[in-house]
Amino acid sequence: MLQDLTRGHSTMIIVTGATGNVGRPLLQALAATGEKVTAVSRRIADAAVPAGVMTAAADLTDPQGLRPVFDGADALFLHDGGASAHMLRPRDILDAAGAAGVRRVVLLSSQGVRTRPESQSHGVLLRSIEDAVRQSGLDWTILRPGGFNSNTYAWADSIRTERTVVAPFGHVGIPTIDPADIAGVAAAALREGSHAGQIYELTGPTLITPRQRTEAISDALGEPVRFIEQTRDEARAQMLQFMPEWAVDTTLAVLEEPTVAERQISPAVEQVLGRAPRTFADWFQDHIPAFR
């Protein structure tokens, strides 16, 4: 098993998806510990990353283009590809990483791999990426978060302009998570060999409904914010404007009728980080300028 990267700073960690909701706080967490880090995204500038972090423009859908980026690296944070997940060739990416000297990979996956095995997006697509990671010959850790608090950015325009939240299934609660907590677990898994072979399901500390999130937003802003409930069809039409259809239908199924497993509070964040997961109110307070 790979020794802990915490024992020295001669190693290099590659963070793909570096401009995303998990990638940004992950860069901050790693840079704060003095690790050598390269931030990788399709479009990235030095100004977008913490001081001391190197940058490389590369695309996960182009494994050959990733090979020179991986050279000299020891650990890789592999983003799931988001809307481009169906275009990834994960075995080629991992072969390139291994050939370049990478020995450890931490994959950002999804809770839906376990809870929605029948879905095309999770049960088939993301499961295939997980399988490639497990069969890569590298030390691996898989992160399976549930819903992100940062999905609240979809409400930002209506909150700023009309002080309203428009969303479906207002009374259905799931334990959404702060992406910074996902990043914290990822940083630990990238640096510490004790997490090899682990699959961590990651959630926030409590169930929270869209109406409760709206109340927390109103409290933080110090102004009334009105909740308007959409129908399922209205929500689907809106989501299709920025999400692929294969992801929309699974997302709506989770939001409308979460399974028992999708409502469970995971202990993994506290086990890895030694503290409870951050609340939705904590996340919103940190990002309030986007909603004023």
DRENTORMI-59809 format. One line per 3 residues: their letters; for each residue x, y, z of C-alpha. Coordinates in steps of 0.25 Angstrom, whole numbers, plus 5000, padded with zeros to 4 digits. Layout:
<rs>
a> X:Y:Z; ...
</rs>
This chain:
<rs>
mlq> 5000:5000:5000; 5005:5014:4997; 5011:5021:5008
dlt> 5004:5034:5014; 5007:5046:5005; 5007:5054:5019
rgh> 5021:5049:5021; 5027:5058:5011; 5024:5069:5001
stm> 5032:5063:4989; 5019:5057:4983; 5009:5063:4973
iiv> 4994:5062:4973; 4986:5064:4961; 4972:5070:4963
tga> 4963:5069:4951; 4950:5076:4950; 4958:5087:4958
tgn> 4948:5098:4955; 4936:5091:4960; 4928:5091:4973
vgr> 4937:5080:4979; 4950:5083:4972; 4951:5098:4977
pll> 4950:5095:4992; 4959:5082:4989; 4970:5091:4983
qal> 4969:5100:4996; 4970:5088:5005; 4982:5082:4999
aat> 4989:5095:4997; 4987:5099:5012; 4995:5086:5015
gek> 5007:5090:5006; 5004:5079:4996; 5009:5081:4982
vta> 4996:5081:4974; 4993:5083:4959; 4979:5088:4956
vsr> 4973:5082:4943; 4961:5087:4935; 4957:5090:4921
ria> 4959:5105:4923; 4967:5109:4935; 4975:5121:4939
daa> 4986:5123:4950; 4977:5134:4956; 4966:5124:4958
vpa> 4974:5115:4968; 4981:5117:4981; 4995:5122:4982
gvm> 5005:5112:4979; 4996:5103:4971; 5000:5099:4957
taa> 4990:5099:4946; 4988:5091:4933; 4977:5092:4922
adl> 4973:5078:4919; 4960:5070:4916; 4956:5057:4922
tdp> 4950:5052:4909; 4964:5053:4903; 4973:5042:4911
qgl> 4984:5045:4901; 4984:5059:4905; 4984:5056:4920
rpv> 4997:5047:4919; 5007:5059:4920; 4999:5065:4931
fdg> 5000:5053:4939; 5015:5051:4938; 5022:5052:4951
ada> 5009:5051:4959; 5006:5041:4970; 4992:5043:4973
lfl> 4979:5047:4965; 4966:5052:4968; 4957:5047:4957
hdg> 4944:5056:4954; 4932:5048:4949; 4932:5056:4937
gas> 4918:5063:4940; 4910:5065:4928; 4921:5059:4920
ahm> 4922:5046:4928; 4916:5038:4916; 4928:5042:4907
lrp> 4939:5038:4917; 4948:5026:4914; 4952:5023:4929
rdi> 4961:5011:4926; 4969:5019:4916; 4970:5031:4927
lda> 4974:5021:4937; 4984:5014:4928; 4990:5028:4925
aga> 4991:5031:4940; 4997:5018:4943; 5008:5019:4932
agv> 5011:5033:4937; 5014:5028:4951; 5001:5031:4958
rrv> 4999:5021:4969; 4986:5026:4976; 4973:5030:4971
vll> 4961:5036:4978; 4948:5036:4969; 4937:5046:4971
ssq> 4924:5037:4968; 4910:5037:4973; 4901:5031:4984
gvr> 4892:5027:4973; 4902:5016:4968; 4896:5008:4980
trp> 4882:5014:4982; 4878:5015:4967; 4885:5003:4961
esq> 4874:5002:4950; 4877:5016:4945; 4885:5019:4932
shg> 4892:5030:4938; 4897:5024:4951; 4894:5009:4951
vll> 4901:5007:4937; 4909:5019:4934; 4915:5023:4948
rsi> 4916:5009:4952; 4925:5006:4939; 4934:5017:4944
eda> 4935:5011:4958; 4938:4998:4952; 4950:5003:4944
vrq> 4955:5010:4956; 4955:4997:4964; 4961:4989:4953
sgl> 4972:4999:4950; 4983:4993:4959; 4984:5006:4967
dwt> 4981:5009:4981; 4967:5014:4980; 4956:5021:4989
ilr> 4942:5024:4984; 4934:5036:4989; 4918:5034:4987
pgg> 4912:5047:4991; 4897:5050:4991; 4891:5063:4987
fns> 4900:5076:4988; 4896:5088:4995; 4902:5096:4983
nty> 4890:5091:4975; 4884:5103:4982; 4891:5112:4971
awa> 4880:5108:4962; 4871:5118:4970; 4881:5129:4971
dsi> 4874:5138:4960; 4860:5137:4966; 4865:5139:4980
rte> 4873:5152:4975; 4862:5158:4967; 4849:5153:4973
rtv> 4852:5147:4986; 4846:5134:4982; 4850:5120:4981
vap> 4843:5111:4971; 4845:5096:4972; 4837:5083:4972
fgh> 4834:5074:4984; 4835:5084:4995; 4832:5075:5007
vgi> 4842:5064:5003; 4855:5064:5010; 4869:5058:5007
pti> 4882:5060:5015; 4889:5070:5005; 4904:5072:5007
dpa> 4914:5084:5006; 4923:5081:4995; 4935:5086:5004
dia> 4932:5074:5013; 4933:5065:5000; 4946:5072:4997
gva> 4951:5070:5012; 4949:5055:5011; 4956:5055:4997
aaa> 4968:5062:5002; 4969:5052:5013; 4968:5040:5004
lre> 4978:5046:4994; 4989:5049:5005; 4987:5037:5014
gsh> 4988:5022:5010; 4978:5017:5021; 4967:5020:5012
agq> 4971:5011:5001; 4960:5001:4997; 4949:5009:5004
iye> 4935:5014:4998; 4930:5026:5006; 4915:5030:5004
ltg> 4915:5045:5008; 4903:5053:5013; 4900:5065:5021
ptl> 4896:5064:5036; 4881:5064:5034; 4869:5063:5025
itp> 4865:5077:5019; 4854:5080:5010; 4853:5091:4999
rqr> 4843:5099:5008; 4853:5098:5020; 4865:5102:5011
tea> 4856:5114:5007; 4854:5117:5021; 4869:5117:5024
isd> 4872:5126:5012; 4861:5136:5017; 4867:5136:5031
alg> 4881:5138:5026; 4877:5149:5016; 4868:5156:5027
epv> 4857:5157:5017; 4845:5149:5014; 4847:5138:5002
rfi> 4835:5132:4997; 4834:5117:4993; 4827:5114:4980
eqt> 4825:5099:4977; 4826:5094:4963; 4820:5082:4957
rde> 4829:5070:4953; 4827:5074:4938; 4831:5089:4940
ara> 4843:5084:4948; 4847:5075:4937; 4846:5085:4926
qml> 4854:5095:4934; 4865:5084:4937; 4866:5080:4923
qfm> 4871:5094:4920; 4885:5091:4927; 4885:5076:4930
pew> 4885:5064:4920; 4872:5056:4920; 4879:5043:4925
avd> 4882:5051:4938; 4869:5059:4939; 4860:5047:4941
ttl> 4869:5041:4952; 4870:5054:4959; 4855:5056:4959
avl> 4853:5042:4964; 4862:5044:4976; 4856:5058:4979
eep> 4841:5053:4978; 4842:5039:4985; 4856:5037:4992
tva> 4859:5023:4996; 4861:5019:5010; 4876:5018:5007
erq> 4876:5032:5001; 4870:5038:5014; 4880:5032:5023
isp> 4890:5040:5030; 4904:5035:5027; 4915:5035:5038
ave> 4926:5036:5028; 4929:5051:5028; 4931:5051:5043
qvl> 4939:5038:5043; 4949:5043:5033; 4949:5058:5037
gra> 4947:5057:5052; 4935:5066:5052; 4921:5067:5048
prt> 4917:5070:5034; 4914:5085:5032; 4899:5089:5031
fad> 4892:5095:5019; 4891:5109:5027; 4907:5108:5028
wfq> 4908:5106:5013; 4899:5117:5010; 4905:5127:5019
dhi> 4919:5125:5012; 4913:5127:4999; 4902:5138:5002
paf> 4908:5148:4992; 4903:5140:4980; 4889:5142:4986
r> 4888:5156:4990
</rs>
